[in-house]
Amino acid sequence: MRTIRTRKHTAALGAVTAVLALALTACGGGDETGTKSAGSADNAASAGASTDAGQSSDATKATGASKATGASKADSTAQNTGATKAGAGTSKTSTSKGGSTASGNTSDSYAYKHACKSSDLSVRVYPREGSATQQVIEVNNTGTNSCGLSYFPRVSLGASKASDHSGDITPAVPGGLGGAPAYPVKPKTAAIAVIDLNPSGGNGLTWINEMNVLADGDHMPNADTQNFELGPDVKVRDPKLGLYRGTVADAVSSMKSAGKS
């Protein structure tokens, strides 16, 4: 019986020893596993951080590239737009200049059939240099075509403040007129007539201070008559008016023949 108990006790001790050995083994294995697990976790975190950093860097690069591309596109668009506007402006200017260079008909035959319009004329009256009694009447064609005028302007001399101009003085003109149907005036040129208010230089009318000029007495209405002040010391007596000519000298010669048939 004692032998059996001893064997049982020995067996029990052996079992306890085995259990302790297993426990120790388990503890050692658990430490190793835990260490490995911690290591794996650190490595995973490191790998995750590395991946995040890589993604962040890639995202930054992508964003930067996108911004650069966008800026480049914006700059390119702005430059292209500017070039287009400049081109349009240049095209417009070129077209406008091209249209303004068109020339009209400058032939005398055209002028004979087309009377001048007052809107295409500019009239000036001024004293003739070297004469105290003569005035120059200058009619400029500002249009683009030649046009025709009557042989001389219709002129009357009177008082600027008069309500009735029936007493105005009209000058003598050359007689024996004939030939071309009109006096032709080319574009940007002038038809010139000269009037002598007092050819003899003697005493004359002193109440006259205005000259009324209608460039074409044959075709224009009286409403197109223009008025020019003569000045305070004018004396008018037997005035003479010449035909339209191309120069002042020729107009003076024509004026001197006025009153003669």
Backbone as CSV, one residue per row, in Angstrom:
resi,resn,N_x,N_y,N_z,CA_x,CA_y,CA_z,C_x,C_y,C_z
1,MET,0.840,-1.189,0.000,0.000,0.000,0.000,0.875,1.239,0.000
2,ARG,1.909,1.161,0.777,2.839,2.288,0.856,3.523,2.482,-0.463
3,THR,3.820,1.444,-1.106,4.475,1.564,-2.401,3.570,2.249,-3.394
4,ILE,2.312,1.902,-3.379,1.340,2.505,-4.302,1.224,3.974,-4.033
5,ARG,1.132,4.399,-2.763,1.040,5.813,-2.427,2.274,6.563,-2.915
6,THR,3.451,5.947,-2.729,4.680,6.603,-3.166,4.652,6.835,-4.665
7,ARG,4.204,5.816,-5.416,4.101,5.930,-6.853,3.123,7.022,-7.251
8,LYS,2.000,7.086,-6.492,0.993,8.105,-6.792,1.542,9.484,-6.545
9,HIS,2.297,9.612,-5.435,2.851,10.910,-5.095,3.869,11.333,-6.134
10,THR,4.668,10.325,-6.537,5.681,10.609,-7.556,5.029,11.007,-8.857
11,ALA,3.970,10.328,-9.202,3.251,10.659,-10.445,2.662,12.044,-10.388
12,ALA,2.146,12.353,-9.192,1.547,13.692,-9.038,2.601,14.766,-9.196
13,LEU,3.739,14.549,-8.583,4.821,15.525,-8.704,5.266,15.671,-10.150
14,GLY,5.328,14.488,-10.799,5.715,14.540,-12.222,4.715,15.341,-13.029
15,ALA,3.495,15.195,-12.731,2.454,15.935,-13.481,2.566,17.412,-13.239
16,VAL,2.810,17.738,-11.940,2.942,19.172,-11.599,4.139,19.751,-12.312
17,THR,5.208,18.938,-12.273,6.431,19.439,-12.949,6.181,19.651,-14.419
18,ALA,5.473,18.759,-15.029,5.176,18.897,-16.470,4.342,20.110,-16.736
19,VAL,3.385,20.332,-15.850,2.510,21.508,-16.020,3.309,22.779,-15.913
20,LEU,4.210,22.811,-14.904,5.042,24.007,-14.732,5.934,24.219,-15.944
21,ALA,6.472,23.088,-16.435,7.334,23.206,-17.609,6.566,23.761,-18.798
22,LEU,5.351,23.261,-18.945,4.514,23.748,-20.041,4.186,25.220,-19.872
23,ALA,3.927,25.564,-18.611,3.586,26.968,-18.319,4.745,27.866,-18.663
24,LEU,5.947,27.460,-18.255,7.135,28.258,-18.548,7.353,28.375,-20.053
25,THR,7.148,27.221,-20.698,7.295,27.241,-22.158,6.309,28.188,-22.796
26,ALA,5.074,28.110,-22.259,4.022,28.993,-22.812,4.362,30.444,-22.585
27,CYS,4.878,30.735,-21.388,5.262,32.137,-21.104,6.356,32.586,-22.043
28,GLY,7.355,31.733,-22.252,8.433,32.112,-23.172,7.920,32.315,-24.565
29,GLY,7.073,31.435,-25.037,6.503,31.570,-26.389,5.677,32.805,-26.499
30,GLY,4.942,33.121,-25.403,4.100,34.329,-25.453,4.943,35.555,-25.574
31,ASP,6.117,35.629,-24.872,6.991,36.802,-24.965,7.506,36.966,-26.373
32,GLU,7.903,35.835,-26.997,8.435,35.901,-28.349,7.378,36.356,-29.322
33,THR,6.188,35.782,-29.123,5.099,36.187,-30.026,4.756,37.634,-29.841
34,GLY,4.725,38.077,-28.589,4.404,39.483,-28.325,5.435,40.387,-28.931
35,THR,6.716,40.009,-28.803,7.764,40.839,-29.379,7.608,40.938,-30.868
36,LYS,7.346,39.748,-31.469,7.159,39.760,-32.922,5.953,40.595,-33.299
37,SER,4.897,40.492,-32.527,3.692,41.260,-32.844,3.957,42.743,-32.743
38,ALA,4.676,43.123,-31.679,5.004,44.545,-31.545,5.844,45.002,-32.707
39,GLY,6.813,44.135,-33.079,7.655,44.487,-34.213,6.843,44.627,-35.478
40,SER,5.924,43.734,-35.700,5.091,43.803,-36.897,4.250,45.062,-36.894
41,ALA,3.729,45.413,-35.697,2.919,46.627,-35.591,3.750,47.854,-35.915
42,ASP,4.987,47.907,-35.374,5.866,49.054,-35.665,6.171,49.123,-37.143
43,ASN,6.472,47.933,-37.688,6.781,47.913,-39.121,5.586,48.349,-39.953
44,ALA,4.402,47.902,-39.526,3.181,48.274,-40.261,2.944,49.764,-40.175
45,ALA,3.136,50.314,-38.931,2.955,51.764,-38.766,3.945,52.519,-39.615
46,SER,5.208,52.011,-39.597,6.239,52.670,-40.397,5.908,52.596,-41.874
47,ALA,5.436,51.399,-42.267,5.076,51.236,-43.676,3.902,52.118,-44.032
48,GLY,2.914,52.196,-43.078,1.749,53.058,-43.323,2.150,54.503,-43.428
49,ALA,3.038,54.912,-42.483,3.498,56.306,-42.517,4.226,56.588,-43.811
50,SER,5.055,55.613,-44.221,5.789,55.793,-45.467,4.842,55.898,-46.650
51,THR,3.801,55.056,-46.627,2.823,55.088,-47.726,2.082,56.406,-47.753
52,ASP,1.654,56.858,-46.494,0.943,58.144,-46.416,1.817,59.278,-46.915
53,ALA,3.080,59.238,-46.490,3.998,60.303,-46.919,4.163,60.276,-48.428
54,GLY,4.278,59.037,-48.963,4.411,58.922,-50.416,3.199,59.436,-51.141
55,GLN,2.003,59.075,-50.589,0.769,59.546,-51.210,0.652,61.055,-51.109
56,SER,1.029,61.578,-49.899,0.972,63.035,-49.709,1.902,63.738,-50.675
57,SER,3.106,63.164,-50.833,4.065,63.756,-51.760,3.539,63.701,-53.188
58,ASP,2.936,62.518,-53.532,2.377,62.385,-54.881,1.240,63.362,-55.097
59,ALA,0.403,63.493,-54.023,-0.734,64.420,-54.133,-0.241,65.841,-54.293
60,THR,0.802,66.187,-53.513,1.378,67.534,-53.613,1.915,67.778,-55.013
61,LYS,2.646,66.757,-55.521,3.186,66.900,-56.873,2.066,67.049,-57.893
62,ALA,1.037,66.202,-57.707,-0.085,66.257,-58.653,-0.770,67.604,-58.600
63,THR,-0.974,68.095,-57.333,-1.620,69.405,-57.174,-0.775,70.510,-57.777
64,GLY,0.518,70.464,-57.513,1.428,71.460,-58.078,1.426,71.421,-59.592
65,ALA,1.469,70.199,-60.115,1.457,70.059,-61.574,0.165,70.579,-62.152
66,SER,-0.936,70.280,-61.416,-2.246,70.751,-61.885,-2.303,72.256,-61.884
67,LYS,-1.808,72.862,-60.776,-1.795,74.332,-60.698,-0.918,74.919,-61.788
68,ALA,0.243,74.324,-61.967,1.147,74.848,-63.000,0.514,74.741,-64.373
69,THR,-0.120,73.579,-64.597,-0.785,73.404,-65.892,-1.905,74.403,-66.064
70,GLY,-2.702,74.608,-64.988,-3.795,75.574,-65.041,-3.289,76.969,-65.284
71,ALA,-2.199,77.337,-64.564,-1.635,78.676,-64.762,-1.126,78.835,-66.181
72,SER,-0.462,77.764,-66.657,0.054,77.827,-68.024,-1.065,77.998,-69.023
73,LYS,-2.159,77.227,-68.786,-3.299,77.345,-69.696,-3.905,78.729,-69.615
74,ALA,-4.018,79.259,-68.371,-4.592,80.594,-68.199,-3.751,81.640,-68.903
75,ASP,-2.410,81.512,-68.709,-1.518,82.478,-69.372,-1.643,82.362,-70.887
76,SER,-1.659,81.110,-71.356,-1.767,80.898,-72.796,-3.057,81.463,-73.338
77,THR,-4.143,81.243,-72.581,-5.442,81.773,-73.020,-5.424,83.282,-73.062
78,ALA,-4.861,83.890,-72.008,-4.800,85.355,-71.973,-3.997,85.893,-73.136
79,GLN,-2.861,85.239,-73.406,-2.026,85.709,-74.514,-2.742,85.541,-75.844
80,ASN,-3.401,84.400,-76.015,-4.121,84.175,-77.261,-5.240,85.171,-77.439
81,THR,-5.959,85.452,-76.320,-7.058,86.423,-76.387,-6.531,87.785,-76.779
82,GLY,-5.428,88.196,-76.166,-4.837,89.488,-76.508,-4.439,89.549,-77.967
83,ALA,-3.856,88.465,-78.452,-3.440,88.445,-79.851,-4.641,88.559,-80.771
84,THR,-5.727,87.904,-80.386,-6.930,87.967,-81.213,-7.476,89.371,-81.263
85,LYS,-7.528,90.050,-80.091,-8.032,91.424,-80.052,-7.164,92.345,-80.880
86,ALA,-5.861,92.186,-80.745,-4.962,93.048,-81.511,-5.155,92.832,-83.001
87,GLY,-5.317,91.567,-83.380,-5.518,91.265,-84.795,-6.796,91.879,-85.324
88,ALA,-7.870,91.793,-84.484,-9.145,92.365,-84.916,-9.022,93.861,-85.091
89,GLY,-8.317,94.491,-84.124,-8.137,95.936,-84.226,-7.386,96.328,-85.483
90,THR,-6.318,95.568,-85.775,-5.532,95.848,-86.970,-6.373,95.681,-88.230
91,SER,-7.192,94.645,-88.247,-8.038,94.399,-89.411,-9.035,95.527,-89.608
92,LYS,-9.592,95.954,-88.469,-10.565,97.039,-88.560,-9.922,98.299,-89.107
93,THR,-8.770,98.679,-88.549,-8.099,99.897,-88.989,-7.759,99.825,-90.471
94,SER,-7.277,98.688,-90.897,-6.912,98.521,-92.300,-8.121,98.704,-93.213
95,THR,-9.268,98.131,-92.796,-10.484,98.260,-93.619,-10.923,99.699,-93.715
96,SER,-10.869,100.414,-92.546,-11.311,101.801,-92.535,-10.445,102.659,-93.447
97,LYS,-9.117,102.435,-93.357,-8.224,103.229,-94.203,-8.455,102.928,-95.676
98,GLY,-8.702,101.677,-95.968,-8.915,101.302,-97.366,-10.145,101.971,-97.930
99,GLY,-11.221,102.093,-97.119,-12.440,102.694,-97.601,-12.314,104.173,-97.836
100,SER,-11.424,104.849,-97.067,-11.330,106.304,-97.151,-10.520,106.778,-98.353
101,THR,-9.856,105.850,-99.049,-9.004,106.258,-100.168,-9.731,106.215,-101.511
102,ALA,-11.000,105.861,-101.472,-11.742,105.786,-102.735,-11.828,107.171,-103.367
103,SER,-11.541,107.271,-104.671,-11.571,108.554,-105.376,-12.843,108.667,-106.199
104,GLY,-13.253,109.908,-106.445,-14.474,110.139,-107.203,-14.183,110.440,-108.661
105,ASN,-15.198,110.948,-109.359,-15.075,111.297,-110.768,-14.596,112.748,-110.878
106,THR,-13.479,112.950,-111.519,-12.873,114.289,-111.581,-12.871,114.892,-112.983
107,SER,-13.664,114.348,-113.868,-13.664,114.850,-115.248,-14.557,116.086,-115.394
108,ASP,-14.226,116.945,-116.371,-15.041,118.131,-116.648,-16.416,117.733,-117.200
109,SER,-16.447,116.668,-117.991,-17.729,116.227,-118.560,-18.700,115.824,-117.449
110,TYR,-18.152,115.228,-116.401,-18.990,114.872,-115.248,-19.501,116.138,-114.570
111,ALA,-18.630,117.141,-114.426,-19.010,118.402,-113.778,-20.108,119.122,-114.561
112,TYR,-20.069,119.055,-115.879,-21.081,119.729,-116.699,-22.486,119.175,-116.440
113,LYS,-22.545,117.912,-116.049,-23.842,117.271,-115.823,-24.249,117.226,-114.354
114,HIS,-23.342,117.639,-113.472,-23.628,117.571,-112.031,-23.306,118.912,-111.371
115,ALA,-24.352,119.659,-111.087,-24.158,120.958,-110.422,-23.650,120.751,-108.998
116,CYS,-22.844,121.691,-108.535,-22.305,121.609,-107.180,-23.417,121.741,-106.136
117,LYS,-23.270,121.041,-105.048,-24.181,121.154,-103.908,-23.534,122.042,-102.859
118,SER,-24.330,122.830,-102.195,-23.769,123.729,-101.177,-23.088,122.949,-100.058
119,SER,-23.552,121.717,-99.814,-22.943,120.900,-98.751,-21.532,120.449,-99.117
120,ASP,-21.183,120.515,-100.408,-19.844,120.117,-100.860,-18.938,121.320,-101.134
121,LEU,-19.382,122.504,-100.703,-18.612,123.723,-100.973,-18.260,124.457,-99.689
122,SER,-17.135,125.132,-99.736,-16.710,126.013,-98.650,-16.384,127.374,-99.275
123,VAL,-17.062,128.421,-98.790,-16.910,129.755,-99.390,-16.152,130.676,-98.436
124,ARG,-15.172,131.387,-99.000,-14.410,132.387,-98.226,-14.421,133.713,-98.976
125,VAL,-14.426,134.810,-98.221,-14.294,136.158,-98.795,-13.217,136.892,-98.006
126,TYR,-12.249,137.469,-98.711,-11.158,138.165,-98.025,-10.583,139.246,-98.956
127,PRO,-9.980,140.293,-98.384,-9.424,141.382,-99.219,-8.289,140.879,-100.094
128,ARG,-8.230,141.376,-101.316,-7.114,140.998,-102.184,-5.888,141.786,-101.789
129,GLU,-4.775,141.088,-101.653,-3.534,141.734,-101.251,-3.101,142.774,-102.293
130,GLY,-2.785,143.976,-101.835,-2.328,145.036,-102.722,-3.437,145.919,-103.251
131,SER,-4.682,145.665,-102.809,-5.805,146.490,-103.277,-6.669,146.907,-102.088
132,ALA,-7.098,148.175,-102.102,-7.935,148.681,-101.005,-9.422,148.495,-101.272
133,THR,-9.775,148.146,-102.520,-11.199,148.082,-102.884,-11.652,146.715,-103.397
134,GLN,-10.717,145.808,-103.598,-11.087,144.512,-104.186,-11.179,143.409,-103.128
135,GLN,-12.149,142.515,-103.333,-12.361,141.361,-102.458,-12.304,140.077,-103.286
136,VAL,-11.727,139.053,-102.703,-11.628,137.745,-103.365,-12.737,136.845,-102.836
137,ILE,-13.452,136.241,-103.755,-14.479,135.243,-103.395,-13.932,133.873,-103.797
138,GLU,-13.670,133.032,-102.843,-13.042,131.725,-103.081,-14.025,130.617,-102.728
139,VAL,-14.377,129.801,-103.718,-15.324,128.695,-103.520,-14.571,127.377,-103.680
140,ASN,-14.423,126.643,-102.599,-13.663,125.387,-102.596,-14.598,124.182,-102.701
141,ASN,-14.230,123.254,-103.568,-14.978,121.992,-103.688,-14.404,121.005,-102.671
142,THR,-15.150,120.722,-101.630,-14.698,119.798,-100.580,-15.208,118.374,-100.791
143,GLY,-15.940,118.151,-101.895,-16.473,116.820,-102.172,-15.453,115.912,-102.833
144,THR,-15.901,114.747,-103.250,-15.011,113.771,-103.888,-15.166,113.732,-105.408
145,ASN,-16.163,114.440,-105.938,-16.386,114.476,-107.382,-16.276,115.900,-107.919
146,SER,-15.962,116.006,-109.198,-16.031,117.315,-109.846,-17.496,117.747,-109.911
147,CYS,-17.702,119.060,-109.920,-19.075,119.570,-110.033,-19.048,120.891,-110.808
148,GLY,-20.214,121.313,-111.258,-20.291,122.514,-112.077,-20.948,123.685,-111.356
149,LEU,-20.377,124.890,-111.544,-20.928,126.135,-111.005,-21.409,127.023,-112.157
150,SER,-22.243,127.983,-111.809,-22.584,129.017,-112.795,-21.317,129.795,-113.124
151,TYR,-21.335,130.603,-114.185,-20.116,131.296,-114.621,-19.537,132.238,-113.556
152,PHE,-20.374,132.745,-112.704,-19.916,133.656,-111.638,-20.887,133.532,-110.460
153,PRO,-20.477,133.923,-109.281,-21.385,133.855,-108.134,-22.427,134.970,-108.202
154,ARG,-23.553,134.731,-107.568,-24.543,135.805,-107.462,-24.198,136.622,-106.215
155,VAL,-23.941,137.911,-106.428,-23.476,138.776,-105.328,-24.377,140.002,-105.217
156,SER,-24.668,140.382,-103.977,-25.359,141.641,-103.704,-24.698,142.301,-102.500
157,LEU,-24.756,143.619,-102.454,-24.103,144.397,-101.390,-25.175,145.208,-100.666
158,GLY,-25.189,145.112,-99.332,-26.219,145.817,-98.569,-25.832,145.995,-97.120
159,ALA,-26.859,146.341,-96.327,-26.674,146.566,-94.888,-27.063,145.291,-94.131
160,SER,-26.233,144.897,-93.208,-26.452,143.629,-92.505,-27.735,143.637,-91.674
161,LYS,-28.148,144.798,-91.171,-29.316,144.858,-90.290,-30.595,145.276,-91.023
162,ALA,-30.527,145.377,-92.325,-31.715,145.801,-93.078,-32.748,144.682,-93.126
163,SER,-34.009,145.056,-92.942,-35.094,144.072,-93.023,-35.550,143.887,-94.470
164,ASP,-35.264,144.846,-95.314,-35.638,144.785,-96.727,-34.370,144.942,-97.574
165,HIS,-34.065,143.917,-98.354,-32.836,143.930,-99.157,-33.121,144.222,-100.633
166,SER,-34.280,144.761,-100.918,-34.605,145.082,-102.303,-33.746,146.230,-102.837
167,GLY,-33.181,147.013,-101.956,-32.325,148.128,-102.380,-30.853,147.776,-102.414
168,ASP,-30.501,146.508,-102.253,-29.092,146.105,-102.304,-28.501,146.374,-103.694
169,ILE,-27.208,146.609,-103.718,-26.475,146.907,-104.954,-25.945,145.616,-105.562
170,THR,-26.129,145.454,-106.867,-25.556,144.292,-107.570,-24.457,144.774,-108.517
171,PRO,-23.356,144.027,-108.569,-22.222,144.451,-109.407,-22.447,144.141,-110.882
172,ALA,-21.736,144.849,-111.741,-21.732,144.556,-113.176,-20.881,143.323,-113.419
173,VAL,-21.228,142.557,-114.451,-20.487,141.340,-114.787,-20.113,141.378,-116.266
174,PRO,-19.159,140.561,-116.698,-18.782,140.535,-118.110,-19.957,140.095,-118.992
175,GLY,-20.031,140.622,-120.191,-21.089,140.245,-121.131,-20.581,139.270,-122.165
176,GLY,-21.502,138.902,-123.091,-21.130,138.012,-124.181,-20.726,136.632,-123.711
177,LEU,-21.405,136.130,-122.701,-21.037,134.818,-122.143,-21.542,133.688,-123.025
178,GLY,-20.809,132.620,-123.042,-21.187,131.436,-123.813,-20.091,130.395,-123.717
179,GLY,-20.362,129.245,-124.262,-19.359,128.177,-124.233,-19.834,126.986,-123.423
180,ALA,-19.003,126.532,-122.516,-19.322,125.346,-121.698,-20.583,125.605,-120.858
181,PRO,-21.311,124.537,-120.549,-22.555,124.701,-119.786,-22.353,125.107,-118.336
182,ALA,-21.142,124.990,-117.826,-20.870,125.332,-116.413,-19.379,125.534,-116.232
183,TYR,-19.026,126.106,-115.073,-17.603,126.215,-114.738,-17.245,125.000,-113.879
184,PRO,-16.361,124.113,-114.391,-16.057,122.883,-113.659,-15.070,123.127,-112.511
185,VAL,-15.353,122.486,-111.384,-14.465,122.587,-110.217,-14.115,121.171,-109.765
186,LYS,-12.838,120.851,-109.841,-12.393,119.524,-109.412,-12.345,119.443,-107.882
187,PRO,-12.354,118.218,-107.333,-12.272,118.067,-105.874,-11.002,118.695,-105.313
188,LYS,-11.131,119.325,-104.160,-10.007,119.941,-103.435,-9.353,121.079,-104.212
189,THR,-10.127,121.695,-105.106,-9.645,122.892,-105.806,-10.676,124.000,-105.630
190,ALA,-10.294,125.230,-106.035,-11.160,126.386,-105.806,-11.506,127.107,-107.103
191,ALA,-12.713,127.631,-107.110,-13.128,128.564,-108.168,-13.036,129.956,-107.561
192,ILE,-12.358,130.874,-108.244,-12.076,132.195,-107.674,-12.683,133.300,-108.530
193,ALA,-13.379,134.195,-107.843,-13.913,135.399,-108.508,-13.461,136.613,-107.705
194,VAL,-13.252,137.726,-108.383,-12.819,138.961,-107.702,-13.852,140.055,-107.968
195,ILE,-14.189,140.793,-106.915,-15.103,141.922,-107.048,-14.379,143.195,-106.619
196,ASP,-14.556,144.248,-107.403,-14.006,145.564,-107.046,-15.185,146.427,-106.606
197,LEU,-15.177,146.817,-105.342,-16.306,147.566,-104.785,-16.339,149.020,-105.260
198,ASN,-15.193,149.524,-105.591,-15.109,150.927,-106.017,-13.942,151.086,-106.993
199,PRO,-14.162,150.691,-108.245,-13.065,150.713,-109.223,-12.433,152.090,-109.419
200,SER,-13.215,153.149,-109.307,-12.670,154.505,-109.534,-11.970,155.052,-108.292
201,GLY,-12.271,154.462,-107.140,-11.641,154.930,-105.903,-12.226,156.222,-105.380
202,GLY,-13.335,156.708,-105.957,-13.946,157.968,-105.502,-14.889,157.754,-104.344
203,ASN,-15.674,158.785,-104.060,-16.652,158.689,-102.980,-17.715,157.654,-103.341
204,GLY,-18.245,157.013,-102.357,-19.230,155.974,-102.605,-20.197,155.838,-101.440
205,LEU,-21.039,154.842,-101.512,-22.017,154.567,-100.462,-21.307,154.014,-99.224
206,THR,-21.652,154.587,-98.082,-20.984,154.165,-96.838,-21.872,153.290,-95.939
207,TRP,-23.117,153.144,-96.282,-24.010,152.326,-95.450,-23.900,150.815,-95.741
208,ILE,-23.180,150.479,-96.769,-23.011,149.061,-97.126,-21.884,148.444,-96.284
209,ASN,-22.230,147.390,-95.581,-21.224,146.718,-94.737,-21.258,145.188,-94.853
210,GLU,-21.999,144.710,-95.846,-22.131,143.248,-95.967,-22.196,142.826,-97.425
211,MET,-21.550,141.704,-97.718,-21.614,141.102,-99.046,-22.360,139.774,-98.932
212,ASN,-23.362,139.592,-99.792,-24.143,138.349,-99.812,-23.730,137.533,-101.038
213,VAL,-23.327,136.295,-100.805,-22.770,135.474,-101.888,-23.532,134.160,-102.007
214,LEU,-24.024,133.891,-103.219,-24.594,132.583,-103.546,-23.667,131.964,-104.591
215,ALA,-23.017,130.869,-104.239,-21.964,130.295,-105.090,-22.441,129.963,-106.494
216,ASP,-23.678,129.490,-106.625,-24.223,129.143,-107.937,-25.625,129.733,-108.051
217,GLY,-25.708,130.854,-108.762,-26.993,131.529,-108.904,-27.945,130.847,-109.859
218,ASP,-27.463,129.870,-110.632,-28.317,129.190,-111.604,-29.028,127.964,-111.027
219,HIS,-28.444,127.342,-110.016,-28.991,126.073,-109.528,-29.317,126.046,-108.031
220,MET,-28.727,126.938,-107.259,-28.933,126.894,-105.807,-30.069,127.809,-105.373
221,PRO,-30.797,127.421,-104.315,-31.862,128.278,-103.792,-31.285,129.461,-103.020
222,ASN,-32.085,130.507,-102.860,-31.630,131.698,-102.125,-31.236,131.380,-100.684
223,ALA,-31.821,130.311,-100.153,-31.524,129.931,-98.769,-30.054,129.544,-98.572
224,ASP,-29.357,129.221,-99.668,-27.937,128.848,-99.568,-27.004,130.056,-99.617
225,THR,-27.584,131.254,-99.673,-26.767,132.476,-99.703,-26.030,132.641,-98.375
226,GLN,-24.766,133.046,-98.473,-23.949,133.276,-97.275,-23.605,134.765,-97.176
227,ASN,-23.516,135.256,-95.942,-23.283,136.680,-95.681,-21.891,136.906,-95.106
228,PHE,-21.198,137.950,-95.628,-19.837,138.240,-95.186,-19.710,139.729,-94.847
229,GLU,-19.168,139.993,-93.686,-18.996,141.374,-93.239,-17.845,142.037,-94.006
230,LEU,-18.041,143.273,-94.412,-17.021,143.991,-95.189,-16.155,144.908,-94.329
231,GLY,-16.683,145.397,-93.256,-15.908,146.317,-92.431,-16.544,147.697,-92.404
232,PRO,-16.084,148.580,-91.517,-16.741,149.875,-91.299,-16.392,150.971,-92.308
233,ASP,-15.256,150.884,-92.976,-14.795,152.002,-93.826,-14.947,151.730,-95.319
234,VAL,-15.858,150.839,-95.678,-16.035,150.487,-97.091,-16.886,151.542,-97.808
235,LYS,-16.432,151.885,-98.999,-17.203,152.790,-99.875,-17.487,152.062,-101.183
236,VAL,-18.760,151.977,-101.535,-19.167,151.205,-102.713,-19.686,152.156,-103.794
237,ARG,-19.101,151.983,-105.000,-19.541,152.784,-106.144,-19.247,152.033,-107.433
238,ASP,-20.294,151.768,-108.203,-20.165,151.056,-109.481,-19.315,149.783,-109.376
239,PRO,-19.700,148.864,-108.512,-18.887,147.642,-108.316,-18.870,146.761,-109.572
240,LYS,-17.770,146.033,-109.731,-17.599,145.114,-110.855,-17.214,143.726,-110.331
241,LEU,-17.785,142.712,-110.960,-17.513,141.315,-110.574,-17.070,140.520,-111.792
242,GLY,-15.994,139.764,-111.638,-15.494,138.945,-112.744,-16.046,137.526,-112.702
243,LEU,-15.682,136.748,-113.710,-16.100,135.349,-113.797,-15.201,134.474,-112.920
244,TYR,-15.673,133.247,-112.671,-14.838,132.280,-111.946,-13.610,131.946,-112.780
245,ARG,-12.473,131.916,-112.097,-11.215,131.531,-112.716,-10.409,130.674,-111.731
246,GLY,-9.298,130.129,-112.241,-8.487,129.252,-111.399,-7.492,129.967,-110.517
247,THR,-7.168,131.233,-110.838,-6.205,131.999,-110.034,-6.759,133.395,-109.781
248,VAL,-6.195,134.051,-108.775,-6.620,135.412,-108.448,-6.294,136.361,-109.603
249,ALA,-5.123,136.214,-110.195,-4.709,137.085,-111.292,-5.679,136.989,-112.476
250,ASP,-6.068,135.762,-112.828,-7.015,135.609,-113.942,-8.394,136.168,-113.591
251,ALA,-8.763,136.017,-112.313,-10.064,136.549,-111.864,-10.089,138.068,-111.921
252,VAL,-8.952,138.706,-111.622,-8.851,140.171,-111.702,-9.010,140.626,-113.143
253,SER,-8.359,139.921,-114.055,-8.474,140.276,-115.477,-9.924,140.185,-115.952
254,SER,-10.613,139.133,-115.501,-12.019,138.971,-115.872,-12.868,140.084,-115.280
255,MET,-12.575,140.482,-114.073,-13.334,141.545,-113.401,-13.211,142.868,-114.142
256,LYS,-12.055,143.135,-114.684,-11.825,144.395,-115.376,-12.646,144.522,-116.665
257,SER,-13.094,143.371,-117.181,-13.901,143.398,-118.407,-15.394,143.518,-118.107
258,ALA,-15.745,143.562,-116.837,-17.173,143.630,-116.467,-17.788,144.958,-116.931
259,GLY,-19.036,144.892,-117.342,-19.735,146.090,-117.824,-19.552,146.336,-119.284
260,LYS,-18.755,145.532,-119.947,-18.523,145.686,-121.381,-19.262,144.574,-122.120
261,SER,-19.945,144.922,-123.192,-20.690,143.928,-123.953,-19.761,143.202,-124.917
